[in-house]
Amino acid sequence: MSTHDPSGPQPEGGGEQPSFDKQPPQPGGGTPEDRPSEPYGHPPADGSHERPGAYGGTYGGPSYGQAPYGQSPYGQDTTGYGTPGGGPVPGMPPLGSWPNRILARLIDYALVQVVAVLIVLPFASLGDRSGSAGAFWLAGALYLVYEGLMLSRDGQTLGKKAMKVRVAMLSDGNSPTQSAAWTRAAVFVLPAVLCCAGFWWLADGFFGVFDKPYRQCIHDKAAKTVVVTTA
């Protein structure tokens, strides 16, 4: 039987007796009855279920109205492969068609080859092997510079402008960066000049035919670019 007298003297130091009817402080303030049902506070005002993480990130499921990469919030595939008319990322124009891409290449190649022939012709005869080889090497160098400069400016060469297609960064649809433009041009031109042009260009092109979902050729893969249509 307890003999403690509440009216007796208090412990030294003037401290208060602990109260057993007090609840410990709750995270976020308030008592368990008036705390929100969300374990970490009310959800954000935009309706999402993501909450700030301990190290600056977020965790939790995607918010309502958002969709996985390659789909719109309404379930439409925007990859350009599953649904005709869709682009690689939401908001990007549709992928460029193969006929337009091939014709754009042919236009560019013809323009550069004509310039190369006009430069070489006064110094060598195209009838002999050295003259034709010189024209091809010069055309390759001109094509590399021409494509690198044009693509880094706005993603279009003259052939692409004529066929209404352009090169875009796969990540966001913007014009290629300087690095991406020159990488794309180099991967397309240098193997052809150094080894066997016909074989390399066929292999490069067929790689894009079977690539899904973005129809990227090898030079697109190297530069992380994609070809889309323009208005």
C-alpha positions in Angstrom: 0.0 0.0 0.0 1.5 3.4 -1.1 2.2 5.9 1.7 3.0 8.8 -0.6 1.4 12.0 0.6 0.7 14.5 -2.2 0.7 17.3 0.3 4.1 16.4 1.6 7.3 18.3 0.8 8.4 18.4 -2.8 11.7 17.0 -4.1 14.8 19.2 -3.8 15.3 21.6 -6.7 11.7 22.7 -6.9 11.0 20.4 -9.9 7.5 19.4 -10.7 6.2 15.9 -10.3 5.8 14.2 -13.7 2.2 14.1 -14.9 1.1 10.8 -16.3 -1.9 12.3 -18.1 0.2 14.4 -20.4 0.9 13.1 -23.9 4.4 13.4 -25.4 4.7 16.0 -28.1 3.5 14.8 -31.6 5.4 15.4 -34.8 4.0 18.5 -36.4 2.3 19.7 -33.2 -1.1 18.9 -31.8 -2.5 15.8 -30.2 -3.2 12.5 -31.9 -6.8 13.4 -32.4 -6.2 16.6 -34.3 -3.3 15.4 -36.4 -3.9 15.1 -40.2 -4.4 11.6 -41.6 -1.4 12.0 -44.0 1.6 10.5 -42.1 3.8 13.5 -43.1 1.3 16.3 -43.1 -1.3 17.5 -45.6 -0.6 16.6 -49.3 0.7 19.4 -51.5 -1.9 21.8 -52.9 -1.3 20.6 -56.5 -2.8 17.2 -55.5 0.4 15.2 -55.9 1.4 12.5 -53.4 5.1 13.3 -53.7 6.7 14.7 -50.5 10.1 16.3 -49.9 12.7 13.7 -49.0 15.3 13.9 -46.2 18.0 14.9 -48.7 16.2 17.3 -51.0 14.6 14.7 -53.3 11.0 13.5 -53.4 9.4 10.2 -52.8 6.0 8.7 -53.2 4.0 7.9 -56.3 3.5 10.2 -59.3 0.9 13.0 -58.9 -2.5 12.8 -60.5 -2.4 13.9 -64.2 1.2 12.9 -64.7 2.1 10.1 -66.9 5.1 7.8 -67.5 7.8 8.9 -70.0 6.5 8.5 -73.5 2.9 8.9 -72.7 0.5 11.9 -72.3 -1.7 12.2 -69.2 -4.5 10.9 -71.3 -2.8 7.6 -72.2 -1.7 8.5 -75.7 1.6 7.1 -76.8 4.0 10.0 -77.7 7.0 8.0 -78.7 6.4 8.2 -82.4 6.4 4.5 -82.7 3.3 3.1 -81.0 1.0 5.9 -82.1 1.5 7.6 -85.5 2.0 11.3 -85.2 3.6 11.3 -81.8 7.1 12.7 -81.0 9.9 11.2 -79.0 9.0 13.2 -75.8 5.7 15.0 -75.0 5.4 18.2 -77.0 8.0 17.3 -79.6 6.9 17.0 -83.3 6.5 13.6 -84.9 9.5 11.7 -86.1 10.7 12.4 -89.6 9.7 9.9 -92.3 12.4 7.8 -94.0 11.7 9.1 -97.6 12.2 12.7 -96.4 15.3 11.8 -94.4 16.9 10.0 -97.4 16.0 12.7 -99.9 17.5 15.3 -97.5 20.8 13.4 -97.4 20.9 13.1 -101.2 20.3 16.8 -101.6 23.1 17.6 -99.2 25.5 15.1 -100.7 24.8 16.4 -104.2 25.4 20.0 -103.2 28.7 19.2 -101.4 29.9 17.0 -104.2 29.3 19.7 -106.8 31.3 22.2 -104.7 34.1 19.6 -104.3 34.3 18.9 -108.0 34.4 22.6 -108.9 37.3 23.1 -106.5 39.3 20.0 -107.7 38.6 20.3 -111.4 41.1 23.1 -112.1 44.0 21.1 -110.5 43.3 17.5 -111.5 41.4 15.5 -114.1 38.4 13.5 -112.8 39.1 10.9 -115.5 42.1 9.5 -113.6 42.1 7.8 -110.2 43.9 10.6 -108.3 41.5 13.2 -109.5 38.3 11.3 -108.5 39.9 10.3 -105.2 40.8 13.9 -104.5 37.3 15.0 -105.2 35.9 12.4 -102.8 38.3 13.2 -100.0 37.5 16.9 -100.4 33.8 16.2 -100.5 34.1 14.3 -97.3 35.9 17.1 -95.5 33.5 19.7 -96.8 30.5 17.5 -95.8 31.9 17.2 -92.2 32.3 20.9 -91.8 29.1 21.7 -93.6 26.9 19.4 -91.5 28.7 20.2 -88.2 28.2 24.0 -88.7 24.6 23.7 -90.0 23.3 21.3 -87.3 24.9 23.3 -84.4 23.1 26.4 -85.7 19.5 25.2 -85.9 19.5 21.4 -86.5 18.9 21.8 -90.3 21.0 21.5 -93.4 19.8 22.8 -96.7 18.5 19.3 -97.6 16.6 19.0 -94.3 15.1 22.4 -94.8 13.8 21.4 -98.2 12.3 18.2 -96.9 11.0 19.8 -93.7 12.9 17.7 -91.1 15.4 18.7 -88.5 17.7 17.1 -86.0 16.8 17.5 -82.3 18.2 16.5 -79.0 16.4 13.3 -77.9 16.2 14.6 -74.3 14.3 17.8 -74.8 13.7 18.5 -78.6 16.1 21.5 -78.7 18.6 22.1 -81.5 21.8 20.0 -81.2 24.5 21.2 -79.0 27.9 22.0 -80.5 29.2 18.6 -79.2 26.2 16.7 -80.4 26.3 18.3 -83.9 29.9 17.6 -84.6 29.7 14.1 -83.1 26.8 13.3 -85.4 28.6 14.6 -88.5 31.9 12.9 -87.6 30.3 9.5 -87.0 28.4 9.7 -90.3 31.4 11.0 -92.5 34.7 9.8 -91.1 34.1 6.0 -91.3 32.9 6.4 -94.8 36.0 8.4 -95.9 38.5 6.2 -94.0 37.1 2.8 -95.0 34.2 2.0 -97.3 31.6 4.6 -97.9 28.9 2.5 -99.5 29.0 -0.3 -96.8 29.2 2.1 -93.9 26.3 4.3 -95.0 24.1 1.2 -95.7 24.9 -0.3 -92.3 24.2 3.1 -90.6 20.9 3.5 -92.4 19.6 0.0 -91.9 20.4 0.3 -88.2 17.9 3.2 -88.0 15.3 1.2 -89.9 15.2 -1.5 -87.2 15.7 0.9 -84.3 12.7 1.3 -82.0 11.1 3.5 -81.0 13.1 6.5 -82.2 14.5 5.3 -85.6 18.0 6.4 -84.7 20.8 5.6 -87.0 24.3 4.9 -85.5 25.3 8.6 -85.8 22.1 9.5 -83.9 22.8 7.0 -81.2 26.3 8.5 -80.8 25.1 12.1 -80.6 21.8 11.3 -78.6 19.8 13.0 -81.3 16.6 12.2 -83.3 15.1 13.4 -86.5 11.7 15.1 -86.3 9.4 17.0 -88.7 9.0 20.7 -89.0 6.0 22.8 -89.9 
